[in-house]
Amino acid sequence: MSVFFEEKNSFTVIGKVGQGFAADSQSWIPPLWQEANNNFEEIRSLAKTDTEGNIVGIWGAMSDLSESFNRWTDQGKYLAGCEVLENSIAPIGWTKWIIPSYKFAVMKCSQSSYQEIFNYMINDYLPKNKYTIVGAIHEYYNPVETNGDLYLYFPIEKRENK
């Protein structure tokens, strides 16, 4: 299992937001993705793209209930969305979040290894390497990779935008 580190300036995500109990996330998060995917055409023109025109990122962004981007407690908020241009305005029915700048410890996983990787990072890797989680954990889906894998982004240091 390999961990890599990424310093990421703040970025903007527009998506479908929901909130609920962490223990029940499997019941309330998938419908957010279904709604976001079914209505993606409404935000396609706002999506941030690379030089080849590929969308740069699909995010499952998370925050505490106050939207301060702190870790979930027994409840949390989740935004199923797309990375967009900074000055984008969310259409009606969509939510815009500006994710703060962090240094992240990142690990790739599949849907089937998600919980194992998450637990490994929280309970083993981060503590053994003296890292503390300083914000909400996010999921990143690389649109160019179509195998269903994702990356878990664990914020370990708050950063200033460069």
C-alpha positions as CSV (number, residue, x, y, z in Angstrom):
1,M,0.0,0.0,0.0
2,S,1.6,3.2,-1.1
3,V,0.8,6.7,0.3
4,F,1.8,9.8,-1.6
5,F,1.6,13.4,-0.7
6,E,0.0,16.3,-2.5
7,E,-0.1,20.0,-1.7
8,K,-3.3,21.4,-3.2
9,N,-4.4,25.0,-3.3
10,S,-8.0,25.7,-2.5
11,F,-10.3,24.5,-5.2
12,T,-14.0,24.8,-6.0
13,V,-16.5,22.0,-6.3
14,I,-20.2,22.3,-7.4
15,G,-22.4,19.3,-6.7
16,K,-25.3,17.9,-4.9
17,V,-25.1,18.1,-1.1
18,G,-26.6,16.0,1.6
19,Q,-26.1,15.3,5.2
20,G,-26.7,12.4,7.5
21,F,-25.4,10.0,10.1
22,A,-21.9,8.7,9.3
23,A,-23.0,5.1,10.3
24,D,-25.8,5.4,7.7
25,S,-23.8,7.0,4.9
26,Q,-24.4,4.1,2.5
27,S,-28.0,5.0,2.4
28,W,-27.8,8.7,1.8
29,I,-24.6,9.3,-0.3
30,P,-25.4,7.1,-3.3
31,P,-28.6,9.1,-4.2
32,L,-26.5,12.3,-4.2
33,W,-24.2,10.7,-6.9
34,Q,-27.2,9.5,-8.9
35,E,-28.7,13.0,-8.8
36,A,-25.4,14.7,-9.7
37,N,-24.7,12.3,-12.6
38,N,-28.2,12.5,-13.9
39,N,-28.1,16.3,-14.0
40,F,-24.4,16.8,-14.9
41,E,-25.3,18.6,-18.2
42,E,-26.4,21.6,-16.0
43,I,-22.8,22.2,-14.8
44,R,-20.7,20.7,-17.6
45,S,-19.8,24.1,-18.9
46,L,-18.4,25.1,-15.5
47,A,-16.1,22.1,-15.2
48,K,-12.4,22.7,-14.9
49,T,-10.6,20.9,-17.7
50,D,-7.0,20.1,-18.6
51,T,-5.2,21.0,-21.8
52,E,-6.8,18.0,-23.6
53,G,-10.3,19.1,-22.5
54,N,-10.7,16.3,-19.9
55,I,-12.5,17.2,-16.7
56,V,-9.8,17.5,-13.9
57,G,-11.7,16.0,-11.1
58,I,-14.9,14.5,-9.6
59,W,-15.0,14.9,-5.9
60,G,-16.9,13.4,-3.0
61,A,-16.1,16.4,-0.7
62,M,-16.9,16.2,3.0
63,S,-17.4,18.6,5.8
64,D,-18.8,18.8,9.3
65,L,-22.3,20.1,9.6
66,S,-21.2,23.8,9.9
67,E,-19.4,23.5,6.6
68,S,-16.1,24.5,8.2
69,F,-14.4,21.5,6.5
70,N,-13.7,19.8,9.8
71,R,-14.0,16.0,10.1
72,W,-17.3,14.3,10.5
73,T,-18.5,13.5,14.0
74,D,-21.4,11.1,14.2
75,Q,-22.9,13.2,11.3
76,G,-21.5,15.0,8.3
77,K,-22.1,16.6,5.0
78,Y,-21.1,15.2,1.6
79,L,-20.9,17.0,-1.8
80,A,-21.0,14.8,-4.8
81,G,-19.6,17.0,-7.5
82,C,-17.2,18.2,-10.1
83,E,-14.2,20.5,-9.7
84,V,-15.2,23.8,-11.4
85,L,-13.6,27.2,-12.4
86,E,-13.1,29.4,-9.3
87,N,-15.6,32.1,-10.2
88,S,-18.4,29.6,-11.1
89,I,-21.9,30.3,-9.8
90,A,-23.8,27.2,-8.8
91,P,-27.1,26.8,-10.7
92,I,-30.3,26.5,-8.7
93,G,-30.4,23.1,-6.9
94,W,-26.6,22.8,-6.8
95,T,-24.2,23.7,-4.0
96,K,-20.8,25.4,-4.3
97,W,-18.0,24.7,-1.9
98,I,-14.5,26.1,-1.8
99,I,-12.2,23.5,-0.3
100,P,-9.4,25.0,1.7
101,S,-5.7,24.5,0.8
102,Y,-4.0,21.6,2.5
103,K,-1.1,19.2,2.2
104,F,-2.8,15.8,1.8
105,A,-1.7,12.2,2.4
106,V,-3.3,10.4,-0.4
107,M,-4.0,6.7,-1.0
108,K,-5.7,4.9,-3.9
109,C,-8.4,2.4,-3.3
110,S,-11.3,0.6,-4.9
111,Q,-14.9,0.5,-3.6
112,S,-14.2,-2.9,-2.1
113,S,-11.0,-1.8,-0.3
114,Y,-12.3,1.6,0.7
115,Q,-13.0,0.8,4.4
116,E,-9.8,-1.2,4.8
117,I,-7.7,1.6,3.3
118,F,-9.6,4.2,5.3
119,N,-9.0,2.3,8.6
120,Y,-5.4,1.7,7.8
121,M,-4.7,5.4,7.2
122,I,-6.6,6.5,10.3
123,N,-5.5,3.8,12.7
124,D,-2.0,2.8,11.5
125,Y,-0.2,4.9,8.8
126,L,-1.0,8.4,10.0
127,P,-0.4,7.9,13.7
128,K,2.8,5.8,13.2
129,N,4.2,8.6,11.0
130,K,3.1,11.3,13.5
131,Y,0.5,12.9,11.2
132,T,-2.7,14.4,12.5
133,I,-5.8,14.9,10.4
134,V,-6.6,18.6,10.3
135,G,-9.8,18.7,8.3
136,A,-12.4,16.7,6.4
137,I,-11.3,13.7,4.3
138,H,-12.3,13.9,0.6
139,E,-12.7,11.3,-2.2
140,Y,-11.2,12.1,-5.6
141,Y,-12.3,10.3,-8.8
142,N,-10.0,10.8,-11.7
143,P,-12.3,11.0,-14.8
144,V,-9.5,9.6,-17.0
145,E,-9.4,6.4,-15.0
146,T,-12.5,4.4,-15.7
147,N,-11.8,1.4,-13.5
148,G,-13.9,2.7,-10.6
149,D,-10.9,3.4,-8.3
150,L,-10.7,6.5,-6.2
151,Y,-8.2,8.4,-4.1
152,L,-8.8,9.2,-0.4
153,Y,-7.4,12.6,0.5
154,F,-6.4,13.0,4.2
155,P,-5.6,16.6,5.1
156,I,-2.5,16.6,7.3
157,E,-1.4,20.3,7.2
158,K,-3.3,23.5,6.5
159,R,-1.7,25.5,3.7
160,E,-1.9,29.0,2.4
161,N,-2.6,29.3,-1.3
162,K,0.6,30.0,-3.3
